[in-house]
Amino acid sequence: MSTSPRTVGTDDAFADLTAVVPAGGAGTRLWPLSRSAAPKFLQDLTGSGSSLLQATVDRVGRLVGDRVLVVTGRGHAEAVALQLPELADHGLLLEPSPRDSMPAIGWAAAVLERRDPQAVLGSFAADHVIDDEEAFAEAVRQAVVAARAGALVTLGIRPRYPATGFGYVEVGEPRSHPGASDVRRAASFVEKPELPVAERYLAGGRHLWNAGIFVVRAGVLLDLLAAQHPEMVRTLRLLARQPDRLDEVWGSLPAVSIDRAVAEPAAQAGHVDVVPADLGWDDVGDFASLATLLEEHPRHAGVRVLGDPSDVVSSDSSGLVAARGGRTVVTLGVEGVVVVDTPDAVLVTTRERCQDVRSVVSALQQLGREDLT
């Protein structure tokens, strides 16, 4: 369910919020659709007519208008600018090389802090799907309330099944934030669990999926980061003052995620809040996940199709077919199959082995086939 353009966020609820959109990663579990030169965030993987990046910027733009910063690699600068011409130069921060999520988000935080010491940033990954935009807007609104009070806030997704591919947030006692009654203390962050543990989390009701969505005052984020990585913060603030030194100092930044660098230690110190939310969220992490986002075509009972349905012929089959190779793909009598046809590579696997697709990319790299990765 989507809101009408600009109907949300027309009051002061989001007046000091800037959306930061980290757009990185190769999406190796979606190979051969996602490649290093054309990662998943630049692609339309749901048949909506928009790339995941475009959908993300459109969604957050309903809340913050043009206060959007996209952080991406220089190699993707042209493609991102073509997809998001409204950002122009002022809305793009271009990384010389990948350094994981903390340097990317921290750089944006330093830029925003220099513009406005009280600025609130929301970090929203470029490659996620959210169906319920009204619930998203309300969860972000409550997160902004808590962030203004000095908290680092994350959105926790109510789990729909015992997922082993996501991290979790353990929910603690309620926080006292007027106008934000759903906010709770984030007791801890938990790494991706084994299935029996994930099943206990689902039954217990105290653990939410960690979607990696954070809302926080820019200065607070940098101060929390400084407790663990003071030199990193000095470098990021230097970049905000002297952007011409980017190439000189970027390589000195450690490659570390925001979860590891800030969220986990801050939660142990009691500085993290969580807003539980039902958003229809998906990280489109593999082909099994992608299949759940595609509607079943009447001619292909049991088989979800990405691409032109006329390029697929299925009989007594189930699974996913991505027909992007310009030829007909036929499945006959196979259950749970995944077929991904592109002009230069074909993947055939099962839904049960979708998490292992990234190993194919590693194998191709070892064979010197970077042209395929």
C-alpha positions as CSV (number, residue, x, y, z in Angstrom):
1,M,0.0,0.0,0.0
2,S,1.6,3.3,-1.1
3,T,0.9,6.8,0.0
4,S,0.2,9.5,-2.6
5,P,3.2,11.6,-3.5
6,R,4.1,14.2,-0.8
7,T,1.0,13.5,1.3
8,V,3.2,12.2,4.1
9,G,5.7,14.5,5.9
10,T,4.1,17.8,5.0
11,D,4.2,18.9,8.7
12,D,7.2,19.1,11.1
13,A,7.5,15.4,11.7
14,F,10.3,15.0,9.3
15,A,11.5,18.6,9.0
16,D,15.0,17.9,10.2
17,L,15.4,14.5,8.7
18,T,17.7,13.7,5.7
19,A,17.5,10.3,4.1
20,V,20.9,8.7,3.5
21,V,20.8,5.9,1.0
22,P,23.9,3.6,0.9
23,A,24.0,2.0,-2.5
24,G,26.7,-0.6,-2.6
25,G,27.3,-4.3,-2.7
26,A,27.3,-6.7,-5.6
27,G,24.4,-8.9,-4.6
28,T,26.3,-12.0,-5.3
29,R,23.4,-14.3,-4.3
30,L,21.5,-12.9,-7.2
31,W,24.1,-13.8,-9.8
32,P,23.9,-13.7,-12.8
33,L,21.3,-11.0,-12.7
34,S,23.3,-9.0,-10.3
35,R,26.9,-8.3,-11.3
36,S,29.6,-6.0,-9.9
37,A,29.1,-3.6,-12.8
38,A,25.3,-3.8,-12.5
39,P,24.4,-4.7,-8.9
40,K,20.9,-5.4,-7.8
41,F,20.1,-1.9,-6.5
42,L,20.3,-0.6,-10.1
43,Q,17.8,-3.2,-11.4
44,D,14.1,-3.7,-11.5
45,L,13.7,-7.1,-9.8
46,T,10.0,-6.9,-9.0
47,G,8.5,-5.9,-12.4
48,S,7.5,-2.5,-11.0
49,G,9.1,-0.5,-13.8
50,S,11.6,1.1,-11.3
51,S,14.9,-0.1,-10.0
52,L,15.2,-0.9,-6.3
53,L,17.3,2.3,-5.9
54,Q,14.6,4.4,-7.6
55,A,11.9,2.8,-5.5
56,T,13.9,3.5,-2.3
57,V,14.5,7.2,-3.2
58,D,10.8,7.6,-4.2
59,R,9.7,6.1,-0.8
60,V,11.9,8.2,1.4
61,G,11.3,11.3,-0.8
62,R,7.7,11.2,0.2
63,L,8.9,11.9,3.8
64,V,11.8,14.3,3.2
65,G,11.4,15.8,-0.2
66,D,14.7,16.5,-1.8
67,R,16.8,16.0,1.4
68,V,18.3,12.8,0.1
69,L,22.0,11.8,0.0
70,V,23.0,8.7,-2.0
71,V,26.4,7.2,-1.2
72,T,27.7,4.9,-3.9
73,G,30.9,3.9,-5.7
74,R,32.5,6.0,-8.4
75,G,32.0,3.1,-10.8
76,H,28.2,3.4,-10.4
77,A,28.1,7.2,-10.5
78,E,26.9,7.5,-14.1
79,A,24.2,4.8,-13.8
80,V,22.9,6.3,-10.5
81,A,22.8,9.8,-12.0
82,L,20.9,8.5,-15.0
83,Q,18.3,6.8,-12.7
84,L,18.1,9.8,-10.3
85,P,18.7,12.9,-12.3
86,E,16.9,15.0,-9.6
87,L,19.8,14.4,-7.2
88,A,22.3,16.2,-9.4
89,D,25.7,16.8,-7.8
90,H,24.5,17.9,-4.4
91,G,22.8,14.6,-3.6
92,L,25.6,12.1,-4.5
93,L,28.6,11.1,-2.4
94,L,31.0,9.0,-4.5
95,E,33.3,6.5,-2.7
96,P,36.7,5.8,-4.3
97,S,36.5,2.2,-3.1
98,P,34.1,0.0,-1.1
99,R,34.7,0.3,2.7
100,D,31.4,-1.3,4.0
101,S,28.5,0.6,5.5
102,M,30.1,2.5,8.4
103,P,32.4,4.7,6.3
104,A,29.6,5.4,3.8
105,I,27.0,6.3,6.4
106,G,29.6,8.1,8.6
107,W,30.8,10.2,5.7
108,A,27.2,11.3,5.1
109,A,26.8,12.0,8.8
110,A,29.8,14.2,8.9
111,V,28.6,16.2,5.9
112,L,25.2,16.7,7.5
113,E,26.7,17.6,10.9
114,R,28.7,20.3,9.2
115,R,25.6,21.7,7.6
116,D,23.4,21.5,10.8
117,P,24.7,20.1,14.1
118,Q,21.1,19.1,15.0
119,A,20.4,17.3,11.7
120,V,18.8,13.8,11.9
121,L,19.7,11.2,9.4
122,G,17.9,8.1,8.4
123,S,19.9,5.4,6.7
124,F,17.8,3.3,4.3
125,A,19.5,0.6,2.1
126,A,19.0,1.1,-1.6
127,D,18.1,-2.6,-2.4
128,H,15.2,-3.4,0.0
129,V,11.5,-3.7,-0.7
130,I,8.8,-2.2,1.6
131,D,5.2,-2.8,0.7
132,D,3.4,-0.8,3.4
133,E,4.6,2.8,3.0
134,E,2.1,4.2,5.6
135,A,3.5,1.8,8.2
136,F,7.0,2.7,7.1
137,A,6.3,6.5,7.5
138,E,4.8,6.0,11.0
139,A,7.7,3.9,12.1
140,V,10.2,6.4,10.8
141,R,8.2,9.2,12.5
142,Q,8.5,7.6,15.9
143,A,12.2,6.8,15.3
144,V,12.8,10.5,14.6
145,V,11.1,11.5,17.9
146,A,13.5,9.1,19.7
147,A,16.5,10.3,17.7
148,R,15.8,13.9,18.6
149,A,16.1,12.8,22.2
150,G,19.6,11.5,21.6
151,A,19.0,7.8,20.8
152,L,20.4,5.7,18.0
153,V,17.2,4.1,16.7
154,T,16.7,1.1,14.5
155,L,13.5,-0.3,12.9
156,G,13.0,-3.9,13.9
157,I,10.9,-6.0,11.5
158,R,8.5,-8.5,13.1
159,P,9.6,-11.9,11.9
160,R,7.3,-13.8,9.6
161,Y,9.3,-17.1,9.8
162,P,12.4,-18.4,11.6
163,A,14.9,-16.8,9.2
164,T,18.6,-17.8,9.5
165,G,19.8,-15.3,6.9
166,F,19.1,-12.2,9.0
167,G,20.5,-10.8,12.2
168,Y,18.0,-10.0,15.0
169,V,17.4,-7.3,17.6
170,E,16.3,-8.3,21.1
171,V,13.6,-6.0,22.4
172,G,13.7,-4.6,25.9
173,E,11.5,-2.4,28.0
174,P,9.4,0.5,26.7
175,R,11.1,3.9,26.3
176,S,9.3,7.1,27.4
177,H,9.1,9.3,24.3
178,P,5.9,11.4,24.1
179,G,4.3,10.8,20.7
180,A,6.3,7.7,20.1
181,S,4.6,5.0,22.2
182,D,6.0,2.0,20.2
183,V,9.7,2.7,21.0
184,R,11.5,0.1,23.0
185,R,15.0,-0.4,24.3
186,A,17.2,-2.5,22.0
187,A,18.7,-4.9,24.5
188,S,21.1,-6.5,22.1
189,F,21.9,-7.3,18.4
190,V,22.3,-11.0,17.5
191,E,24.1,-12.5,14.6
192,K,22.4,-14.7,12.1
193,P,21.3,-17.7,14.2
194,E,21.0,-21.4,13.5
195,L,17.5,-22.7,12.7
196,P,16.7,-24.0,16.2
197,V,17.6,-20.6,17.7
198,A,15.6,-18.7,15.1
199,E,12.6,-20.9,15.9
200,R,12.9,-20.0,19.6
201,Y,13.2,-16.3,18.6
202,L,10.0,-16.6,16.6
203,A,8.1,-18.4,19.4
204,G,9.4,-16.1,22.1
205,G,8.3,-12.8,20.5
206,R,11.2,-10.8,21.9
207,H,13.4,-10.7,18.8
208,L,12.9,-8.8,15.6
209,W,14.7,-8.9,12.2
210,N,17.5,-6.4,11.9
211,A,16.8,-4.6,8.7
212,G,19.8,-2.3,9.0
213,I,17.5,0.9,9.0
214,F,18.9,3.5,11.5
215,V,17.7,6.9,12.5
216,V,19.9,9.2,14.6
217,R,21.2,12.7,14.9
218,A,24.3,13.0,12.8
219,G,26.5,14.3,15.6
220,V,25.3,11.5,18.0
221,L,26.2,8.8,15.4
222,L,29.7,10.3,15.1
223,D,30.1,10.6,18.9
224,L,29.1,7.0,19.4
225,L,31.4,5.9,16.6
226,A,34.3,7.9,18.2
227,A,34.0,5.7,21.3
228,Q,35.3,2.7,19.3
229,H,37.0,4.4,16.3
230,P,38.2,7.9,17.2
231,E,40.6,8.2,14.3
232,M,37.9,7.2,11.8
233,V,35.7,10.0,13.1
234,R,38.5,12.5,12.8
235,T,39.0,11.4,9.2
236,L,35.3,11.6,8.4
237,R,35.0,15.1,9.8
238,L,38.1,16.1,7.9
239,L,36.4,14.9,4.7
240,A,33.4,17.1,5.5
241,R,35.6,20.1,5.8
242,Q,38.0,19.3,3.0
243,P,36.3,17.1,0.4
244,D,39.3,17.6,-2.0
245,R,41.3,15.2,0.3
246,L,38.9,12.3,-0.4
247,D,41.4,10.2,-2.5
248,E,44.2,10.9,0.0
249,V,42.4,9.7,3.1
250,W,39.6,7.3,2.1
251,G,41.8,4.2,2.0
252,S,42.8,4.7,5.6
253,L,39.2,4.1,6.8
254,P,38.6,0.6,8.2
255,A,36.1,-1.5,6.3
256,V,33.4,-2.2,9.0
257,S,29.7,-2.3,9.1
258,I,27.6,0.1,11.1
259,D,26.2,-2.8,13.2
260,R,29.7,-3.9,14.3
261,A,31.2,-0.4,14.7
262,V,28.3,1.4,16.5
263,A,25.0,-0.5,17.0
264,E,26.3,-3.5,18.9
265,P,28.5,-1.6,21.4
266,A,25.9,1.2,21.8
267,A,23.2,-1.3,22.5
268,Q,25.3,-2.9,25.3
269,A,25.7,0.6,26.7
270,G,21.9,1.2,26.6
271,H,22.0,3.9,23.9
272,V,19.9,2.1,21.2
273,D,16.1,2.2,20.8
274,V,14.1,0.0,18.4
275,V,10.7,0.6,16.8
276,P,8.9,-2.7,16.1
277,A,7.3,-2.5,12.7
278,D,5.3,-4.6,10.1
279,L,6.3,-3.1,6.8
280,G,6.1,-5.9,4.2
281,W,9.9,-5.7,4.2
282,D,12.2,-7.9,2.2
283,D,15.9,-7.5,1.5
284,V,15.7,-9.4,-1.8
285,G,18.6,-11.4,-0.6
286,D,18.4,-14.4,-2.9
287,F,16.2,-16.0,-5.5
288,A,14.0,-17.7,-3.0
289,S,13.2,-14.3,-1.5
290,L,12.8,-12.8,-5.0
291,A,10.2,-15.4,-5.9
292,T,7.9,-14.4,-3.1
293,L,7.8,-10.8,-4.5
294,L,6.6,-11.8,-8.0
295,E,3.0,-12.5,-8.8
296,E,2.1,-15.9,-10.4
297,H,1.2,-15.6,-14.0
298,P,-2.0,-17.4,-15.1
299,R,-0.1,-19.4,-17.7
300,H,2.6,-20.5,-15.3
301,A,0.9,-22.1,-12.3
302,G,3.6,-22.7,-9.7
303,V,6.3,-20.8,-11.5
304,R,7.1,-17.2,-10.8
305,V,8.5,-15.4,-13.9
306,L,10.8,-12.4,-14.0
307,G,10.8,-11.0,-17.5
308,D,8.4,-11.6,-20.4
309,P,6.0,-14.4,-19.5
310,S,5.9,-15.3,-23.3
311,D,9.6,-16.3,-23.0
312,V,8.7,-19.1,-20.5
313,V,7.0,-22.4,-21.1
314,S,6.3,-24.4,-17.9
315,S,4.6,-27.7,-17.3
316,D,4.3,-29.6,-14.0
317,S,6.9,-27.3,-12.5
318,S,7.3,-24.9,-9.6
319,G,10.0,-22.3,-8.7
320,L,11.4,-19.2,-10.4
321,V,12.4,-18.5,-14.0
322,A,14.2,-15.2,-14.9
323,A,14.2,-15.0,-18.6
324,R,16.6,-12.3,-19.6
325,G,18.6,-14.0,-22.3
326,G,16.3,-13.3,-25.2
327,R,15.3,-16.9,-25.8
328,T,12.6,-19.3,-24.6
329,V,13.1,-21.1,-21.3
330,V,11.2,-24.4,-20.8
331,T,10.7,-26.3,-17.5
332,L,9.2,-29.7,-17.5
333,G,8.4,-31.7,-14.4
334,V,10.8,-30.0,-12.0
335,E,9.8,-28.8,-8.5
336,G,11.5,-25.9,-6.7
337,V,13.7,-25.0,-9.6
338,V,15.5,-21.7,-10.2
339,V,16.5,-20.9,-13.7
340,V,18.2,-17.6,-14.5
341,D,18.9,-17.0,-18.2
342,T,21.1,-14.1,-19.2
343,P,22.9,-13.4,-22.5
344,D,26.3,-14.7,-21.2
345,A,25.5,-17.0,-18.4
346,V,22.8,-19.5,-17.2
347,L,22.2,-20.5,-13.6
348,V,20.2,-23.6,-12.8
349,T,19.7,-24.5,-9.1
350,T,17.0,-25.1,-6.5
351,R,15.3,-22.9,-4.0
352,E,17.0,-24.8,-1.2
353,R,20.5,-23.9,-2.6
354,C,19.8,-20.2,-3.3
355,Q,22.0,-19.1,-0.4
356,D,25.0,-20.9,-2.0
357,V,24.9,-18.9,-5.3
358,R,27.5,-16.5,-3.9
359,S,30.0,-19.4,-4.0
360,V,29.6,-19.6,-7.8
361,V,30.8,-16.0,-8.0
362,S,33.9,-16.9,-5.9
363,A,34.6,-19.9,-8.1
364,L,34.4,-17.7,-11.3
365,Q,36.8,-15.2,-9.8
366,Q,39.3,-17.9,-9.0
367,L,39.0,-19.1,-12.6
368,G,39.8,-15.6,-13.8
369,R,36.3,-15.0,-15.2
370,E,35.8,-11.5,-13.9
371,D,34.0,-10.8,-17.1
372,L,31.1,-12.8,-15.7
373,T,31.1,-11.4,-12.2
